[in-house]
Amino acid sequence: QLFHDSLRALQESKEGSAEKFVKLTKQAAERGHPDAMNNMGAIYLHGTGAVKPDHDLSISWYERLAKAGERHYATDG
């Protein structure tokens, strides 16, 4: 829930913040940061002001997270 609240706050803040958040999160995810991979899955699952929902990309990020061995995310939420 905290993650979704953060995204909502970014969407409501000054223009460009959501785009910057997604860009930085994606960079971290591509470097293998598990929280960022989980966040990218959620971003594409629900969409943001900067990104439209894309369930295929969401699944892809969650699969990458699982392959990285981060099993504790499978039961979160």
Solvent accessible surface area in square Angstrom, and as a share of the most:
residue,aa,sasa,rsa
1,Q,150,0.67
2,L,144,0.72
3,F,39,0.16
4,H,55,0.25
5,D,57,0.30
6,S,46,0.29
7,L,9,0.04
8,R,119,0.43
9,A,59,0.46
10,L,45,0.22
11,Q,79,0.35
12,E,135,0.61
13,S,54,0.35
14,K,164,0.70
15,E,175,0.79
16,G,33,0.31
17,S,20,0.13
18,A,9,0.07
19,E,89,0.40
20,K,128,0.54
21,F,50,0.21
22,V,15,0.09
23,K,126,0.54
24,L,92,0.46
25,T,12,0.07
26,K,80,0.34
27,Q,64,0.28
28,A,33,0.25
29,A,1,0.00
30,E,95,0.43
31,R,196,0.72
32,G,40,0.38
33,H,90,0.40
34,P,40,0.25
35,D,74,0.38
36,A,6,0.05
37,M,7,0.03
38,N,39,0.20
39,N,34,0.18
40,M,0,0.00
41,G,0,0.00
42,A,9,0.07
43,I,0,0.00
44,Y,27,0.10
45,L,70,0.35
46,H,101,0.45
47,G,13,0.13
48,T,18,0.10
49,G,62,0.60
50,A,36,0.28
51,V,23,0.13
52,K,172,0.73
53,P,80,0.50
54,D,53,0.28
55,H,110,0.49
56,D,116,0.60
57,L,76,0.38
58,S,2,0.01
59,I,94,0.48
60,S,45,0.29
61,W,11,0.04
62,Y,75,0.28
63,E,92,0.41
64,R,104,0.38
65,L,5,0.02
66,A,56,0.43
67,K,175,0.74
68,A,59,0.45
69,G,44,0.43
70,E,43,0.19
71,R,179,0.66
72,H,108,0.48
73,Y,31,0.12
74,A,88,0.68
75,T,122,0.71
76,D,90,0.47
77,G,129,1.24
